[in-house]
Amino acid sequence: MLKGLLRLAPYAVALFTLISTAHAEDVRRVFTGTLGKTPIVVEINTQNPDEVTGRYFYEKYHRDLPLSGSLQDGTLTLVEGNNRYSDDKPLPTLKLEETATGWQGEWQSPKGKKLSVQLSEARLPAPTTSTLPFIAALPNGEPYEYLRLQGLKLKPLKKQDFMGYTLQWWTEPESKISLFSVESGLPKDDLQRVNQQLLGRLWNEVIRYHGCQLQGGENVDFMQNADPKMISPAVVSLNISTSYYCGGAHPDFGDSPLNIDVRTGHPLSLEDVLWVGEGKPLLHAERDSLGDKPLSQAESDARYQYENKELVPWLIKQFTALYPAEMKKPTQDDDCDFTEESVWGSSPWYFTAKGLYLGAYFARVQRSCDRPDWSVLPYSLIKQHPGAVKLQLPQG
């Protein structure tokens, strides 16, 4: 999965680690308190005293402000913000002394205004029985994000009829991230399992939005669009397309689909649906996508070898037979070459009414070749190569 994120959504790489990796020796500490009279939440990493890093947000606004500085003789000296994308300018500073329960000191603006700072080790409100599993898991690895989400609420938008199912769309107003839940058309227990995944993904995207804001500062662009692709008694499938600029040389875009096994509520990997290798398929290879157990190194290596040595050559062979005109070797260097194995590695995929869609990924100079609309494997072919999960697939 990490390989796919590296190729398809660079803005999400750090956040994948942030959300789904259990920190065995996590040295980040989270505090709550006040800056002046305003409540804030602060995260600080003092593992390297010469290069202290952190961030904080005002509870009223939820947007991160980066912190950096040093810890010397018990005094924490921090700069708020950075000058990565602008001329050097004076920045606010914080000077804090450690106390028995946290930190205290003062914040000073570039013009000399001073406000007191009082911080205590964060006490997290306990999840309730109605808390989404995704949010309920955050205190174990991401208490800072857990506290941020406590202050955010979803707003209902339109309802939509899709393939005989009623969808309720939701948005988080500050980030403008939107996604849907399935309101009717499935049994009650199935609806609960599916919607826990869908709304968990919505909140995960909100966290990614704030991660982009933190990285890019004032020069940020983050636009996202979610499209339902297929809903059936067996699967719920959607694609999330993100156009983003989180700092750096260039803006970018990427697809990050979500495919859910209705029977279990688990995210599906491609190996769960389609397997063209030897032996048993890799089971639930993307089970870690919303915080479940991550892959071992051996599992990651096995999946990488399978994708590159077996799946990709097989895909090129099938697409060449199904779509000979589209797969024809180009005559010019700048034309789209879909016979190149590298463009099919870690393909984004989702279910459609006609078959399984797999996307291609090209280098920046040929990004216009991305997302071909024809690269669909019919279900009649998929059924000849079943994956690890028994699914009731459509005819085709």
Disulfide bonds with the S-S distance in Angstrom:
Cys212-Cys246 2.04
Cys336-Cys369 2.03
